[in-house]
Amino acid sequence: MTKNLIIIGAGGCAREVAWLIEDINNKSAEWNLLGYVEEYEENIGKELNGYNILGTYQWIKENSNKEIYYVCAVADPHLKQRLCQKAEELGLKAAILIHPDVKISKYNEIGEGSIICAGCIITVNAKIGKHVMININSTVGHDAVIGNYTSVLPNVNISGNVTIGRNGYIGTNSAIINRINIGENVILGAGAIVTKDIPSNCTAVGVPAKPIKFNK
């Protein structure tokens, strides 16, 4: 029996997640994708790749008598955290979406609301927090820990025993060598190579990656 699911967000990331859900259903019918929910009333009723924008959070309130799952397809970690907390206050359950071609060991922990896209490899004993997105063709090594609400963009390589704090934004084509600690609220620039620990609340770029500014 399929389960009802909505995507919170209606941008490019949301359309990619809708495609991921189609791929899951093509292998084994699991989800009934109802459509998208976002915060802007002017977009209600618009169609995105075959699915409608159903409404704002008011739509969730009006359908609170139904069992509905959700994922938040928003890359910005702090916005994602706010949107997820709002959905949970309204009683929605968070789904976990893993593309059928992902290589993943059974010895991993995947938090609720997390999304793992096509082409990824998650090796062994990794701990992936709640509402984490790991985008296409990324790898996560053994014993890595990825904090809640973190977004890992395409083609990222995370080595073994790496720890990334909550609300991270890990840029496309970046690489993190083994036994590195990255703090909370870190933005890592595209193509960065991390060879030393990165403190919390900063933006780090370059080869090797270094903080260039600290975020409030």
C-alpha positions in Angstrom: 0.0 0.0 0.0 1.4 3.4 -1.0 1.8 6.2 1.5 0.8 9.8 0.9 3.8 12.1 0.6 4.3 15.9 0.1 7.4 17.8 -0.8 8.0 21.0 1.1 9.6 23.4 -1.2 8.9 24.1 -4.9 12.3 25.0 -6.4 14.8 23.1 -8.5 15.7 20.8 -5.6 12.1 19.9 -5.1 11.7 18.9 -8.8 14.8 16.7 -8.4 13.3 15.0 -5.4 10.1 14.4 -7.3 12.1 12.6 -9.9 13.9 10.6 -7.2 10.4 9.5 -5.9 9.4 8.4 -9.4 12.5 6.3 -9.6 11.7 4.7 -6.2 8.2 3.9 -7.3 9.4 2.5 -10.6 11.2 -0.2 -8.7 8.6 -0.7 -6.0 5.4 1.4 -5.6 5.9 3.0 -2.2 4.8 6.7 -2.3 1.8 8.5 -3.6 3.3 11.9 -4.3 0.4 14.4 -3.7 2.4 17.5 -4.7 4.4 20.4 -3.3 3.7 22.7 -0.3 5.4 26.1 0.0 5.0 29.4 1.9 3.8 31.6 -1.0 0.2 31.8 -1.9 0.8 33.2 -5.4 2.2 29.9 -6.6 -0.8 27.7 -5.5 -2.1 25.6 -8.3 1.0 25.9 -10.5 2.3 22.6 -12.0 5.9 21.5 -11.7 6.9 18.5 -13.8 3.5 16.9 -13.4 2.7 17.7 -9.8 0.8 20.7 -8.4 1.7 23.2 -5.8 -1.0 22.2 -3.3 -0.9 25.3 -1.1 0.8 26.8 1.9 1.0 25.3 5.4 -2.7 26.1 5.6 -3.2 23.1 3.3 -1.5 20.9 5.8 -3.8 22.1 8.6 -6.8 21.4 6.4 -5.6 17.9 5.8 -4.5 17.1 9.3 -7.0 14.2 9.6 -5.0 12.3 6.9 -1.7 10.4 7.4 0.8 12.3 5.3 4.5 12.0 5.1 6.9 14.8 4.0 10.4 15.6 3.0 11.8 19.1 2.8 13.6 19.7 -0.5 15.4 22.9 0.3 19.2 23.2 0.3 19.6 26.1 2.7 20.1 24.4 6.0 18.6 27.1 8.3 15.5 27.5 6.1 15.2 23.7 5.9 15.3 23.5 9.7 12.6 26.1 10.1 10.3 24.5 7.5 10.8 21.0 9.0 10.0 22.2 12.5 6.9 23.9 11.3 5.8 20.7 9.5 6.4 18.6 12.6 4.3 21.0 14.7 1.4 20.2 12.4 1.8 16.5 12.9 3.5 15.4 9.6 5.8 12.4 9.6 9.2 12.6 7.9 10.0 10.1 5.2 13.4 8.7 4.3 14.1 8.7 0.6 17.0 6.6 -0.8 17.4 6.2 -4.5 17.3 2.6 -5.6 20.8 2.6 -7.1 22.5 3.9 -4.0 25.2 1.6 -2.6 24.6 1.5 1.1 25.6 -0.9 3.9 23.0 -2.1 6.4 25.4 -0.9 9.1 24.5 2.8 8.8 22.1 5.0 10.6 19.9 7.3 8.5 17.8 10.0 10.3 14.2 10.8 9.5 13.6 13.1 6.6 17.0 12.4 5.0 17.3 12.2 1.2 20.1 10.2 -0.6 20.2 10.8 -4.3 21.3 8.7 -7.3 24.9 7.5 -7.6 25.8 7.9 -4.0 27.9 5.4 -1.9 27.5 5.2 1.9 30.0 2.7 3.2 29.8 1.3 6.7 28.9 2.6 10.2 28.1 6.1 9.1 25.6 8.2 11.1 23.5 10.5 9.0 21.3 12.9 11.0 17.8 14.1 10.4 16.8 16.0 7.3 20.2 15.6 5.6 20.4 15.7 1.8 23.3 13.9 0.1 23.1 14.9 -3.6 24.1 12.9 -6.6 27.4 11.0 -7.0 28.6 11.8 -3.5 30.5 9.3 -1.2 30.4 9.0 2.6 33.2 6.9 4.2 33.2 4.6 7.2 32.3 6.0 10.7 31.5 9.5 9.3 28.9 11.6 11.2 26.8 14.2 9.4 24.7 16.5 11.5 21.1 17.4 11.2 19.9 19.6 8.3 23.2 19.5 6.5 23.1 19.7 2.7 25.8 17.8 0.7 25.9 19.0 -2.9 26.8 16.9 -5.9 30.1 15.0 -6.3 31.3 15.5 -2.7 33.8 13.0 -1.2 33.6 12.6 2.6 36.3 10.3 3.9 36.2 8.0 6.9 35.9 9.3 10.5 34.8 12.8 9.3 32.4 14.7 11.5 30.3 17.5 10.1 28.2 19.5 12.5 24.5 20.4 12.1 23.4 22.9 9.4 26.4 22.4 7.1 26.4 23.4 3.5 29.0 21.3 1.7 29.8 22.7 -1.8 29.9 20.8 -5.1 33.1 18.8 -5.8 34.6 19.4 -2.4 36.6 16.7 -0.6 37.2 16.1 3.1 40.1 13.9 4.1 39.8 11.4 6.9 39.6 12.3 10.6 38.5 15.9 10.0 36.1 17.7 12.2 33.9 20.4 10.7 31.9 22.5 13.1 28.2 23.6 13.0 26.8 26.2 10.6 29.8 25.8 8.1 29.6 26.7 4.5 32.2 24.9 2.5 32.9 26.3 -0.9 32.7 24.4 -4.2 35.9 22.5 -5.0 37.4 23.0 -1.5 39.8 20.4 -0.2 39.6 20.1 3.6 42.9 18.9 5.2 42.5 20.5 8.7 39.6 21.0 11.1 37.2 23.8 10.3 35.6 25.8 13.2 31.9 26.4 13.6 30.1 29.4 12.1 32.3 30.1 9.2 32.6 30.0 5.4 35.7 28.1 4.2 37.1 27.9 0.7 40.2 26.9 -1.2 42.8 24.2 -1.5 43.5 23.6 1.3 40.3 25.0 2.7 40.6 27.9 5.1 37.9 30.1 6.8 37.5 33.4 4.9 34.7 34.9 7.1 32.8 34.1 10.3 29.1 34.0 10.2 26.9 35.6 12.9 
